[in-house]
Amino acid sequence: MIREEDIRWDEKGLVPCIIQDYETGRVLTLAYMNRESFRISKERGLTCFWSRSRKELWLKGETSGNYQHIVTMEADCDADALLVRVKKDGPACHLGNNSCFDTDLRINFEEDAHE
């Protein structure tokens, strides 16, 4: 598991985190951690984020019961983004969807490339 001192935090003290379902490989959400939420995540084994809009810590599942149990946590090659693989207790999205990435933009790049 990545160490806090290895992460390249941005100018606001944040690092983007891609949250992925450990069992299916599906991307669940993109969130941000600060140093405190990173420490909490490592200590508790649950995803904890920094809410940029509310400016407060956010333990995923605290109100909904849809906790995300961390299986692995890795940094990318530049250590400025994290990939967190989780086993989840319920929907990842606050709208009740399995993933926050459930909006189909109806773009087919293969077909568009041939036009």
C-alpha positions as CSV (number, residue, x, y, z in Angstrom):
1,M,0.0,0.0,0.0
2,I,1.2,3.5,-0.9
3,R,2.8,5.7,1.8
4,E,1.5,9.2,2.5
5,E,5.0,10.7,2.0
6,D,5.2,9.1,-1.5
7,I,2.1,10.9,-2.8
8,R,2.4,14.1,-4.8
9,W,-0.4,16.2,-3.3
10,D,-1.7,19.1,-5.5
11,E,-1.6,22.8,-4.5
12,K,-4.8,22.3,-2.5
13,G,-3.4,19.3,-0.7
14,L,-5.5,16.8,-2.6
15,V,-5.0,13.7,-4.7
16,P,-7.6,12.3,-7.2
17,C,-8.7,8.7,-6.4
18,I,-10.3,6.4,-8.9
19,I,-12.5,3.9,-7.0
20,Q,-12.8,0.5,-8.8
21,D,-14.9,-2.5,-7.9
22,Y,-12.4,-5.2,-6.9
23,E,-14.6,-8.0,-8.2
24,T,-15.9,-6.6,-11.5
25,G,-13.3,-4.1,-12.4
26,R,-16.0,-1.5,-13.0
27,V,-15.0,2.1,-12.2
28,L,-17.3,3.3,-9.4
29,T,-16.4,6.9,-8.9
30,L,-13.7,9.6,-8.9
31,A,-13.2,11.3,-5.6
32,Y,-10.4,13.2,-3.8
33,M,-8.4,12.6,-0.6
34,N,-6.5,14.9,1.5
35,R,-3.8,13.8,4.0
36,E,-6.4,13.2,6.8
37,S,-8.8,11.2,4.7
38,F,-5.9,9.2,3.3
39,R,-4.8,8.3,6.9
40,I,-8.4,7.5,7.9
41,S,-8.8,5.3,4.8
42,K,-5.6,3.4,5.6
43,E,-6.4,3.0,9.4
44,R,-10.0,1.9,8.9
45,G,-9.8,0.1,5.6
46,L,-12.8,2.1,4.4
47,T,-12.8,4.8,1.8
48,C,-12.8,8.3,3.2
49,F,-12.6,11.4,1.0
50,W,-12.4,15.1,1.1
51,S,-15.6,16.8,-0.1
52,R,-14.5,19.8,-2.2
53,S,-18.0,21.3,-2.3
54,R,-18.8,20.9,1.4
55,K,-15.1,21.3,2.5
56,E,-15.3,18.4,5.0
57,L,-14.3,14.8,5.4
58,W,-16.7,12.2,4.0
59,L,-16.6,8.6,5.0
60,K,-18.3,6.7,2.2
61,G,-21.3,4.8,3.6
62,E,-21.5,6.7,6.9
63,T,-25.1,7.8,6.2
64,S,-26.2,5.3,3.6
65,G,-24.6,2.1,4.9
66,N,-22.9,1.6,1.5
67,Y,-19.4,1.3,2.8
68,Q,-16.4,0.6,0.5
69,H,-13.9,-1.8,2.0
70,I,-10.4,-1.2,0.6
71,V,-8.7,-4.3,-0.9
72,T,-5.8,-2.5,-2.6
73,M,-4.5,1.1,-2.9
74,E,-1.9,2.0,-5.5
75,A,-0.4,5.2,-6.9
76,D,0.1,5.8,-10.6
77,C,3.6,6.2,-12.0
78,D,3.9,9.9,-11.0
79,A,2.3,9.3,-7.6
80,D,-0.2,12.1,-8.3
81,A,-3.3,9.9,-8.6
82,L,-4.6,6.8,-6.7
83,L,-6.4,3.7,-7.7
84,V,-8.4,2.2,-4.9
85,R,-10.0,-1.2,-5.4
86,V,-12.9,-1.9,-3.1
87,K,-15.5,-4.4,-2.1
88,K,-18.7,-2.4,-1.6
89,D,-21.8,-2.9,0.5
90,G,-24.2,-1.3,-1.9
91,P,-24.5,1.3,-4.6
92,A,-21.5,3.6,-5.1
93,C,-23.5,6.6,-6.4
94,H,-25.6,8.9,-4.2
95,L,-28.3,8.5,-6.8
96,G,-28.5,4.8,-6.0
97,N,-26.7,3.6,-9.1
98,N,-24.1,0.9,-9.0
99,S,-21.5,3.4,-10.4
100,C,-21.3,7.1,-10.7
101,F,-20.5,6.5,-14.4
102,D,-23.9,5.3,-15.5
103,T,-24.6,8.1,-17.9
104,D,-24.2,7.0,-21.5
105,L,-23.2,9.9,-23.7
106,R,-24.2,7.9,-26.9
107,I,-20.8,8.4,-28.5
108,N,-19.4,5.5,-30.5
109,F,-15.8,6.4,-31.3
110,E,-15.4,3.5,-33.7
111,E,-18.2,4.6,-35.9
112,D,-17.2,8.3,-35.7
113,A,-13.7,7.4,-36.8
114,H,-15.0,6.0,-40.1
115,E,-17.2,9.0,-41.1
